[in-house]
Amino acid sequence: MEKENIAVGLDIGTTKIVAMVGKQNEYGKMEILGIGKSKSLGVHRGVVNNITQTIQSIQQAVQDAETASGMKIEEVVVGIAGQHIRSLQHSDYITRSNSDEVIDEADIDRLCNQVHKLVMLPGEEIIHVLPQDFKVDGQAEIKEPIGMYGGRLEANFHVVVGQVASIKNIGRCVKSSDLELSGITLEPLASANAVLSREEKEAGVALIDIGGGTTDLAIFKDGIIRHTAVIPFGGNVITEDIKEGCSIIEKQAELLKIKFGSAWPGENKDNEIVSIPGLRGREPKEITLKNLSKIIHARVVEIIEQVYLEIKNYGHEEQKKKLIAGIVLTGGGSQLQHLKQLVEYITGMDTRIGYPNEHLAGDSDSETTSPMYATAVGLVLNSLETRERAKSKHKAYEAAESEATPQEMEASENEEAQAPKERKRFFDKWAEKFKEFLDNAE
């Protein structure tokens, strides 16, 4: 089996850690070869707070994935989320020395690199620089400036920023688990890749990924990511509320939420009661389902309202920025009964539950297409796409080289001597610098 078209995604969540091995089949779809998952013990609200426990959980998940896929896992792509993530809008421009030459990728890289030099708050690092639209010599709303003539190249960017320490801690855990870190991706971007269709991204859609510790939001319009946010509440807060409200232990609260929980109190009749065994010979507790759903409803409304505020901040109420495709819910928390109806009621937007089967091969089993695995599927997809891009670039370069005359070859070699530095995506460079830092930290 070719190692090249196989990738491993590692989703380090607050409730669970998932290692997923996937490969691209001959139809360009993704086949899942094996999944390993373990209870996440050292992560709180998407941030590592106990290195030793997190390493153990990662090793457990990776081991399970190796057993299931029959392969040795050496490198992984990791997703990052957490309450330390924030995003901002920024515009920048470069002046080109020769406006008689067409704009190429090196110019766009130069512009992106410039944004990376932005001064951040102490302890923060830029994770992603995502171009929104370009301007060439004042001509606005250009989506793809490559191949155009122009002296001044401007762009609006969506910049995602995170805490350096939190990112380094994740890197440390991966490295200590004897794995190579081949890339880092923002989790909402990964989930979006797995569950959204191209049409939805064009029309305008908000993806809400409700995890255990955080709720991630990614907004797309005209096929471009426009806004990202991480809200530090998720399914665990609901469990916590049930635990407090019903005076029961966490394990029972989680089971109650999954089996009988509903986000819509009107659905339950007053006489519906569930009995919970008491601890160590104590009397069993009786809880009415109406009360249970009232507790859940209160917290879910709070989470959705915070997400809706972010959607409004993006400007959904402006005609030009309207999200026609509405909302897509994914993540483990999206499986709560009647959540779709509640989200539609609060936001007034069309809503559907997102299953990560958009790019999966047809014979994938139902477990892997559960919303719980959206991020892991997205991470594997991202990794496969990045490799595919690198491969096709390499092929294009080789093809151009084979047709070139000796003089052109020499010129291109000189160019190549200067270009590789420029050609690498900035994020790859950042990942390399980061790996170097981890090696030195040994």
LUMLOZA-416669 format. One record per residue (C-alpha): x, y, z. Coordinates in nm, 4 decimals. Example, Ala and Ser with C-alpha at 12.3 -4.5 7.8 and 13.67 -1.06 7.14 Angstrom:
2
1.2300 / -0.4500 / 0.7800
1.3670 / -0.1060 / 0.7140
END
This chain:
442
0.0000 / 0.0000 / 0.0000
0.1314 / 0.3443 / -0.0910
0.2207 / 0.5378 / 0.2184
0.1830 / 0.8663 / 0.0282
-0.1930 / 0.8775 / 0.0103
-0.2462 / 0.7771 / 0.3727
-0.2878 / 1.0367 / 0.6475
-0.3623 / 1.0362 / 1.0198
-0.5725 / 1.2987 / 1.1977
-0.5508 / 1.3450 / 1.5734
-0.8429 / 1.5290 / 1.7318
-0.7462 / 1.6252 / 2.0878
-1.0826 / 1.7107 / 2.2386
-1.2035 / 1.7831 / 2.5897
-1.4096 / 1.4640 / 2.6194
-1.2324 / 1.2276 / 2.3821
-0.9156 / 1.1925 / 2.1780
-0.9619 / 1.0402 / 1.8325
-0.6894 / 0.9079 / 1.6026
-0.8179 / 0.8363 / 1.2523
-0.6275 / 0.6718 / 0.9674
-0.7597 / 0.7433 / 0.6200
-0.6508 / 0.7095 / 0.2587
-0.7654 / 0.8455 / -0.0724
-0.9179 / 0.5873 / -0.3045
-0.9012 / 0.5915 / -0.6840
-1.2238 / 0.7969 / -0.7059
-1.0795 / 1.0794 / -0.4961
-1.2995 / 0.9872 / -0.1981
-1.1641 / 0.9106 / 0.1470
-1.1640 / 0.5610 / 0.2961
-1.1273 / 0.5212 / 0.6714
-0.8822 / 0.2422 / 0.7518
-0.9068 / 0.2554 / 1.1299
-1.0191 / 0.4647 / 1.4269
-0.8890 / 0.4702 / 1.7822
-1.0452 / 0.6698 / 2.0594
-0.9782 / 0.7188 / 2.4268
-1.1217 / 0.9267 / 2.7103
-0.9504 / 1.2633 / 2.7212
-0.8167 / 1.3167 / 3.0711
-0.5784 / 1.6112 / 3.0599
-0.7738 / 1.8617 / 2.8485
-1.0090 / 2.1322 / 2.9751
-1.2098 / 2.3483 / 2.7335
-0.9824 / 2.2554 / 2.4466
-0.6616 / 2.3452 / 2.6337
-0.4112 / 2.0924 / 2.7717
-0.3909 / 2.1236 / 3.1504
-0.2187 / 1.7949 / 3.2332
0.0619 / 1.6888 / 2.9985
0.1151 / 1.3356 / 3.1410
-0.2521 / 1.2370 / 3.1238
-0.2908 / 1.3816 / 2.7732
0.0134 / 1.1836 / 2.6504
-0.1369 / 0.8623 / 2.7927
-0.4721 / 0.9325 / 2.6244
-0.3035 / 1.0093 / 2.2889
-0.0966 / 0.6882 / 2.3078
-0.4085 / 0.4854 / 2.3863
-0.6019 / 0.6310 / 2.0902
-0.3075 / 0.5871 / 1.8516
-0.2538 / 0.2288 / 1.9658
-0.6217 / 0.1459 / 1.9014
-0.6028 / 0.3077 / 1.5558
-0.2877 / 0.1063 / 1.4753
-0.4609 / -0.2172 / 1.5777
-0.7731 / -0.1323 / 1.3742
-0.5819 / -0.0293 / 1.0599
-0.2897 / -0.2718 / 1.0904
-0.0455 / 0.0142 / 1.0274
0.2293 / 0.1840 / 1.2233
0.1443 / 0.5498 / 1.2873
0.4428 / 0.7826 / 1.2730
0.3075 / 1.1286 / 1.1923
-0.0199 / 1.3042 / 1.2594
-0.2065 / 1.6241 / 1.1758
-0.3462 / 1.7838 / 1.4904
-0.6525 / 2.0030 / 1.5316
-0.6428 / 2.2989 / 1.7663
-0.9299 / 2.4803 / 1.9345
-0.9758 / 2.6192 / 2.2839
-1.0855 / 2.9428 / 2.4435
-0.7536 / 3.1130 / 2.3627
-0.8355 / 3.1286 / 1.9900
-0.9494 / 3.4638 / 1.8521
-0.9751 / 3.6090 / 1.5049
-0.9437 / 3.9552 / 1.3501
-0.9774 / 4.1267 / 1.0127
-0.6770 / 4.2989 / 0.8573
-0.5885 / 4.4646 / 0.5228
-0.2409 / 4.4872 / 0.3763
-0.0716 / 4.5614 / 0.0436
0.2567 / 4.5196 / -0.1430
0.4023 / 4.7267 / -0.4260
0.5484 / 4.5131 / -0.7033
0.8817 / 4.6160 / -0.8537
0.7824 / 4.5204 / -1.2083
0.4192 / 4.5776 / -1.3058
0.4844 / 4.4421 / -1.6582
0.5083 / 4.0913 / -1.5183
0.1930 / 3.9030 / -1.4181
0.1122 / 3.8435 / -1.0522
0.2176 / 3.4956 / -0.9422
0.2018 / 3.2856 / -0.6283
0.5271 / 3.4323 / -0.4946
0.3583 / 3.7759 / -0.4783
0.0659 / 3.6346 / -0.2800
0.3081 / 3.4539 / -0.0484
0.4960 / 3.7801 / 0.0035
0.1720 / 3.9553 / 0.0949
0.0731 / 3.6755 / 0.3382
0.4202 / 3.6784 / 0.4931
0.3807 / 4.0489 / 0.5539
0.0602 / 3.9859 / 0.7513
0.2468 / 3.7314 / 0.9620
0.4739 / 4.0121 / 1.0802
0.1792 / 4.1834 / 1.2518
0.2549 / 4.2651 / 1.6141
0.0380 / 4.0496 / 1.8378
-0.0332 / 4.0676 / 2.2089
0.2424 / 3.9132 / 2.4251
0.2272 / 3.5325 / 2.4141
0.0129 / 3.5161 / 2.0992
0.0993 / 3.3641 / 1.7634
-0.0725 / 3.3841 / 1.4239
-0.2042 / 3.0387 / 1.3267
-0.3783 / 3.1020 / 0.9938
-0.3797 / 3.3926 / 0.7479
-0.6815 / 3.3497 / 0.5191
-0.7142 / 3.5932 / 0.2234
-1.0725 / 3.7153 / 0.1664
-1.0572 / 3.9207 / -0.1521
-0.7908 / 4.1081 / -0.3463
-0.7502 / 4.4495 / -0.5089
-0.5157 / 4.5070 / -0.7993
-0.4311 / 4.8737 / -0.8683
-0.7535 / 4.9787 / -0.6968
-0.9766 / 4.7319 / -0.8873
-1.1763 / 4.5666 / -0.6079
-1.3463 / 4.2319 / -0.5436
-1.0934 / 4.0110 / -0.7230
-1.1028 / 3.6507 / -0.6040
-0.7982 / 3.5190 / -0.7889
-0.5328 / 3.7782 / -0.8872
-0.2789 / 3.5243 / -1.0257
-0.2096 / 3.5944 / -1.3927
-0.3224 / 3.9598 / -1.3817
-0.1043 / 4.2650 / -1.4428
-0.0687 / 4.5289 / -1.1720
0.1744 / 4.7247 / -0.9563
-0.0087 / 4.7343 / -0.6246
-0.1601 / 4.4169 / -0.4786
-0.3919 / 4.4583 / -0.1801
-0.5965 / 4.2065 / 0.0183
-0.8310 / 4.1747 / 0.3124
-0.7378 / 3.8943 / 0.5493
-0.9057 / 3.6907 / 0.8174
-0.6331 / 3.6276 / 1.0744
-0.6646 / 3.3518 / 1.3375
-0.4575 / 3.3994 / 1.6520
-0.3859 / 3.1655 / 1.9456
-0.1785 / 3.1438 / 2.2638
0.1753 / 3.0238 / 2.1937
0.1963 / 2.8283 / 2.5215
-0.1236 / 2.6303 / 2.4513
-0.0086 / 2.5409 / 2.0992
0.3365 / 2.4384 / 2.2241
0.1800 / 2.2197 / 2.4934
-0.0158 / 2.0296 / 2.2289
0.3021 / 1.9903 / 2.0245
0.4866 / 1.8688 / 2.3319
0.2213 / 1.6004 / 2.4003
0.2353 / 1.4755 / 2.0399
0.6156 / 1.4671 / 2.0394
0.6302 / 1.2873 / 2.3747
0.3914 / 1.0243 / 2.2354
0.6684 / 0.9390 / 1.9803
0.4781 / 1.0957 / 1.6908
0.5841 / 1.3477 / 1.4271
0.3696 / 1.6584 / 1.3954
0.3082 / 1.7030 / 1.0223
0.0680 / 1.9978 / 1.0555
-0.1723 / 2.1960 / 1.2718
-0.5202 / 2.3017 / 1.1608
-0.7878 / 2.5057 / 1.3302
-1.0629 / 2.2597 / 1.4289
-1.3616 / 2.4585 / 1.2947
-1.1861 / 2.4650 / 0.9538
-1.1341 / 2.0884 / 0.9656
-1.4972 / 2.0180 / 1.0620
-1.6188 / 2.2505 / 0.7862
-1.4165 / 2.0560 / 0.5316
-1.5808 / 1.7332 / 0.6413
-1.9495 / 1.8314 / 0.6561
-2.0148 / 2.1267 / 0.4245
-2.0819 / 2.1066 / 0.0526
-1.9366 / 2.3547 / -0.1955
-2.2840 / 2.4947 / -0.2672
-2.3392 / 2.5729 / 0.1003
-2.0051 / 2.7512 / 0.1267
-2.0969 / 2.9581 / -0.1793
-2.4472 / 3.0469 / -0.0577
-2.3302 / 3.1382 / 0.2929
-2.3409 / 2.9027 / 0.5908
-2.2513 / 2.8970 / 0.9614
-2.1019 / 2.5726 / 1.0899
-2.1520 / 2.5184 / 1.4635
-1.9416 / 2.2345 / 1.6065
-2.0619 / 2.1569 / 1.9599
-1.7890 / 1.9631 / 2.1371
-1.7454 / 1.8645 / 2.5004
-1.5512 / 2.1690 / 2.6156
-1.5961 / 2.4275 / 2.3402
-1.8374 / 2.5256 / 2.0646
-1.6556 / 2.6203 / 1.7437
-1.8008 / 2.8449 / 1.4763
-1.6905 / 2.8869 / 1.1143
-1.8787 / 3.1128 / 0.8713
-1.8425 / 3.0800 / 0.4935
-1.9735 / 3.3050 / 0.2169
-1.8889 / 3.3004 / -0.1569
-1.6771 / 2.9918 / -0.0945
-1.4398 / 3.1779 / 0.1399
-1.4113 / 3.1538 / 0.5179
-1.5267 / 3.4864 / 0.6619
-1.5348 / 3.4450 / 1.0377
-1.4217 / 3.1981 / 1.3055
-1.4822 / 3.1898 / 1.6802
-1.4418 / 2.9493 / 1.9708
-1.6979 / 2.9748 / 2.2526
-1.5745 / 2.8211 / 2.5810
-1.8926 / 2.6197 / 2.6496
-1.9954 / 2.2778 / 2.5238
-2.1750 / 1.9574 / 2.6159
-1.9832 / 1.9177 / 2.9434
-2.1412 / 2.2325 / 3.0890
-2.4858 / 2.0833 / 3.0266
-2.3797 / 1.7621 / 3.2064
-2.2445 / 1.9732 / 3.4938
-2.5795 / 2.1566 / 3.5217
-2.7735 / 1.8268 / 3.5321
-2.5351 / 1.6972 / 3.7983
-2.5880 / 2.0066 / 4.0151
-2.9602 / 2.0423 / 3.9444
-3.0498 / 1.6793 / 4.0157
-2.7798 / 1.6090 / 4.2821
-2.6455 / 1.3029 / 4.1030
-2.2952 / 1.1925 / 3.9979
-2.1417 / 1.2975 / 3.6654
-2.1613 / 0.9544 / 3.5014
-2.5374 / 0.9373 / 3.5692
-2.5856 / 1.2958 / 3.4495
-2.4102 / 1.2171 / 3.1185
-2.6247 / 0.9033 / 3.0668
-2.9432 / 1.0954 / 3.1471
-2.8491 / 1.3652 / 2.8947
-2.7772 / 1.1130 / 2.6166
-3.0747 / 0.8796 / 2.6797
-3.3546 / 1.1114 / 2.7902
-3.2258 / 1.4652 / 2.7330
-3.4167 / 1.7076 / 2.5135
-3.3560 / 2.0740 / 2.4372
-3.7303 / 2.1433 / 2.4171
-3.9193 / 2.1196 / 2.7542
-4.2648 / 2.1255 / 2.5941
-4.2021 / 1.7783 / 2.4496
-4.2146 / 1.6016 / 2.7888
-4.5311 / 1.5328 / 2.9875
-4.5339 / 1.6094 / 3.3603
-4.5801 / 1.2457 / 3.4614
-4.2731 / 1.1102 / 3.2780
-4.0273 / 1.0074 / 3.5464
-3.6927 / 0.8313 / 3.5383
-3.5539 / 0.6546 / 3.8450
-3.1809 / 0.6662 / 3.9198
-3.0217 / 0.4134 / 4.1572
-2.8919 / 0.5687 / 4.4784
-2.5283 / 0.5452 / 4.5847
-2.4296 / 0.2560 / 4.8148
-2.7689 / 0.1376 / 4.9372
-2.9299 / 0.4828 / 4.9412
-3.2833 / 0.5347 / 4.8125
-3.3171 / 0.5715 / 4.4337
-3.3801 / 0.9250 / 4.3034
-3.6758 / 1.0098 / 4.0857
-3.6321 / 1.2839 / 3.8263
-3.9057 / 1.4163 / 3.5991
-3.8061 / 1.4426 / 3.2343
-3.9700 / 1.7855 / 3.2205
-3.7264 / 1.9179 / 3.4823
-3.4374 / 1.7508 / 3.3060
-3.5178 / 1.9176 / 2.9763
-3.5698 / 2.2556 / 3.1500
-3.2130 / 2.2355 / 3.2863
-3.0767 / 2.1389 / 2.9432
-3.2873 / 2.4010 / 2.7642
-3.1578 / 2.6880 / 2.9804
-2.7917 / 2.6096 / 2.9086
-2.8388 / 2.5279 / 2.5392
-3.0207 / 2.8578 / 2.4842
-2.7243 / 3.0392 / 2.6415
-2.4741 / 2.8624 / 2.4102
-2.6836 / 2.9243 / 2.0976
-2.7340 / 3.2901 / 2.1854
-2.3575 / 3.3395 / 2.2174
-2.3047 / 3.1740 / 1.8790
-2.5833 / 3.3844 / 1.7246
-2.4162 / 3.6988 / 1.8590
-2.0984 / 3.5979 / 1.6702
-2.3062 / 3.5388 / 1.3538
-2.4545 / 3.8884 / 1.3932
-2.1064 / 4.0343 / 1.4532
-2.0012 / 3.8909 / 1.1189
-2.2880 / 4.0908 / 0.9658
-2.5451 / 3.8243 / 0.8740
-2.8225 / 4.0845 / 0.8907
-2.6731 / 4.2835 / 0.5999
-2.8250 / 4.1826 / 0.2675
-2.4846 / 4.1250 / 0.1052
-2.3589 / 3.9021 / 0.3860
-2.6754 / 3.6991 / 0.4372
-2.6162 / 3.3284 / 0.5062
-2.8629 / 3.1711 / 0.2662
-2.7783 / 2.8099 / 0.3562
-2.8406 / 2.8845 / 0.7264
-2.6763 / 2.6762 / 0.9994
-2.5156 / 2.3309 / 1.0054
-2.4767 / 2.1657 / 1.3480
-2.2098 / 1.9037 / 1.4054
-1.9949 / 1.7568 / 1.6846
-2.1066 / 1.5218 / 1.9635
-2.3341 / 1.7869 / 2.1187
-2.5398 / 1.8183 / 1.8007
-2.7005 / 1.4792 / 1.8707
-2.9134 / 1.6237 / 2.1524
-3.2829 / 1.5692 / 2.0777
-3.4833 / 1.8645 / 1.9391
-3.1699 / 2.0819 / 1.9184
-3.2295 / 2.1545 / 1.5490
-3.5786 / 2.2885 / 1.6221
-3.4516 / 2.5052 / 1.9088
-3.1723 / 2.6558 / 1.6954
-3.4236 / 2.7362 / 1.4193
-3.6574 / 2.8932 / 1.6776
-3.3859 / 3.1178 / 1.8299
-3.2051 / 3.2234 / 1.5124
-3.4813 / 3.2019 / 1.2533
-3.2294 / 3.0337 / 1.0189
-3.2628 / 2.7017 / 0.8328
-3.0738 / 2.4320 / 1.0224
-2.9544 / 2.0797 / 0.9497
-2.7360 / 1.8276 / 1.1331
-2.3998 / 1.7819 / 0.9561
-2.2693 / 1.4285 / 0.9029
-1.9091 / 1.3978 / 0.7824
-1.9977 / 1.1881 / 0.4765
-1.9511 / 1.4648 / 0.2172
-1.6137 / 1.3236 / 0.1006
-1.6219 / 0.9709 / 0.2432
-1.6301 / 0.6567 / 0.0299
-1.9795 / 0.5069 / 0.0006
-1.9105 / 0.1954 / 0.2060
-1.8116 / 0.3802 / 0.5281
-1.9924 / 0.2399 / 0.8301
-2.2480 / 0.4450 / 1.0215
-2.0226 / 0.4933 / 1.3249
-1.7585 / 0.6862 / 1.1316
-2.0189 / 0.9136 / 0.9751
-2.1411 / 1.0262 / 1.3176
-2.1157 / 1.4048 / 1.3820
-1.8784 / 1.3156 / 1.6710
-1.6048 / 1.2364 / 1.4191
-1.6467 / 1.5455 / 1.1984
-1.3208 / 1.7077 / 1.3149
-1.1131 / 1.3884 / 1.2819
-1.2461 / 1.3244 / 0.9287
-1.1720 / 1.6881 / 0.8387
-0.8145 / 1.6658 / 0.9685
-0.7420 / 1.3573 / 0.7555
-0.9013 / 1.5265 / 0.4524
-0.6932 / 1.8429 / 0.5026
-0.3759 / 1.6387 / 0.5265
-0.4561 / 1.4402 / 0.2093
-0.5413 / 1.7609 / 0.0195
-0.2185 / 1.9330 / 0.1259
-0.0170 / 1.6346 / 0.0016
-0.2098 / 1.6225 / -0.3233
-0.1422 / 1.9945 / -0.3829
0.2289 / 1.9520 / -0.3106
0.2437 / 1.6510 / -0.5443
0.0680 / 1.8269 / -0.8352
0.2902 / 2.1353 / -0.7938
0.5952 / 1.9120 / -0.8061
0.4651 / 1.7353 / -1.1188
0.3877 / 2.0677 / -1.2905
0.7374 / 2.1900 / -1.2119
0.8949 / 1.8693 / -1.3468
0.6853 / 1.8870 / -1.6645
0.7866 / 2.2481 / -1.7239
1.1487 / 2.1499 / -1.6641
1.1433 / 1.8627 / -1.9142
1.0178 / 2.0934 / -2.1931
1.2589 / 2.3764 / -2.1194
1.5624 / 2.4701 / -2.3329
1.9109 / 2.4612 / -2.1708
1.9104 / 2.8435 / -2.1315
1.5678 / 2.8365 / -1.9667
1.6840 / 2.5510 / -1.7441
1.9763 / 2.7586 / -1.6214
1.7541 / 3.0617 / -1.5601
1.4989 / 2.8484 / -1.3809
1.7707 / 2.6923 / -1.1639
1.8880 / 3.0386 / -1.0582
1.5275 / 3.1289 / -0.9913
1.4770 / 2.8030 / -0.8046
1.7718 / 2.8870 / -0.5824
1.5845 / 3.1948 / -0.4638
1.2281 / 3.0683 / -0.5008
1.1903 / 2.7663 / -0.2703
1.2052 / 2.9926 / 0.0314
0.9223 / 3.1949 / -0.1144
0.7154 / 2.9061 / -0.2458
0.6552 / 2.7238 / 0.0761
0.3216 / 2.8097 / 0.2362
0.3821 / 3.0203 / 0.5424
0.2038 / 2.7758 / 0.7648
0.4438 / 2.4966 / 0.6657
0.7334 / 2.7215 / 0.7608
0.5670 / 2.7968 / 1.0896
0.5173 / 2.4246 / 1.1572
0.8861 / 2.3655 / 1.0760
0.9990 / 2.6429 / 1.3102
0.7689 / 2.4963 / 1.5710
0.9159 / 2.1454 / 1.5265
1.2638 / 2.2939 / 1.5591
1.1604 / 2.4653 / 1.8818
1.0297 / 2.1338 / 2.0214
1.3504 / 1.9536 / 1.9248
1.5556 / 2.2150 / 2.1055
1.3268 / 2.1957 / 2.4088
1.4148 / 1.8276 / 2.4605
END
